[in-house]
Amino acid sequence: MPSSVDPERLAALGVALDPLRAAAREGAEEALGHFPETGDRKTQSAVDGLLEQLADTLRAVDSEAAELVARLRIAGQSADRAHERLGDERVQDSADAGGFAPRERWSR
């Protein structure tokens, strides 16, 4: 049986990715805003191409981080539901045995 995943830790990881996403977006915009003029057509074309590639790469980082945040959110929701089911089963098992098991969020 796989180990339990704490949904709050997944959410915290998703939140921790926000600065990465913001920096990647800002970096892409900044890279596209800096088009130095070299004076030579071939050199200019190469510099422009590199800046566009840099911006594309940074946009891809933002996009992949956004997808990871979405996956973490889904995994956290699934873990929450699994913890709730596990909690329900533990409450029922305890009640069947004549004991008492309070309903609580399983965070371990």
N, C-alpha and C positions, 0 to 999 in steps of 0.2 A: 504494500500500500504506500503510495507517495506521501511524503511528509506534508503537513499542513502549511499553507501559505497565509501569512497575515495580510488581510486586505488593506489595512492601514499602511503597511510598509510598501505595498504596491502603489498606493495613492501617493505616498511621499516620494517615491521614485519618479512618478509621473510629474509631480510638481517640481522636482529637482531638474527636470529636463527643460523647463520653461526658459531659464536664462540661456541655455544652449541654443534653443530655437530663436530667441530674440537676437542673440549675437550673430547667428548665421544670417538671419534676415537683414539686419543692419549692415553686416559685412558685404552682402551681395549688393545692396543699394549703394554702399560707399564705393565698392570696386567699380561699379558701372558709372559712378560720378567722376571717376578719375581717368580721364582719357588724355594722357599727356601727348603732346605733339612732338614727334621725333624729327620731322623734316625729311625723312627718307620714307618713300612709299612702302617698300618691303618691310622695313623695320616697324613702321606704323601699323601695318597689317598684322604683323606678328604680335606686337604689344596689345593691340585691340583684341585679337583672338585669345590671348592668354587671360586678359581681364574678363572676357566673356566666359571663358572656361571656369575661372575662379568663381564668378558669380553663379554659374550653373551648379558648380559643386556645392557652394554654400546653400543654394536653394534646395539641393538634394538632401543636404544634412538636415535642414529645417523640415522637409517633407518626411524623411525617415523618422526623425524624432517625433513628429506629430503622429505618425502611424504607430510608433512604439507606445506613445501615451495612450492612444486609443486601445491598443492591445492590453496594456496594463489595466486600464479601466475595466475592460471586459473580464480579464482574469480576476480582478478584485471583486467584481460583482459575482462571478462564479464561485469564488472562494467564500464570499459572504453567504451565498445560498447553501454551499456545502457545510459551512459552520453551523448555519441555522438548522439544517437537516440533522447534522450530528448532534446538536444540542437537543433537538426534538427527540431523537432516538435515545439519548442519555436520560432525558427527563422521563420518557416512557419506560425505559429499562429500570430506572430507579423506582418508579411508581409500581411497576410489576413486582419488584422485590420488596415492596413495602417501605421503601425509603423516600427521601426527599432530595431532589436535585433542582436547585433554582435555575430558571432560565436566564442565561447570560450570553453575551457574545463571546465566543471562543476565540481568543486572540493568540493562542500559542500553537 
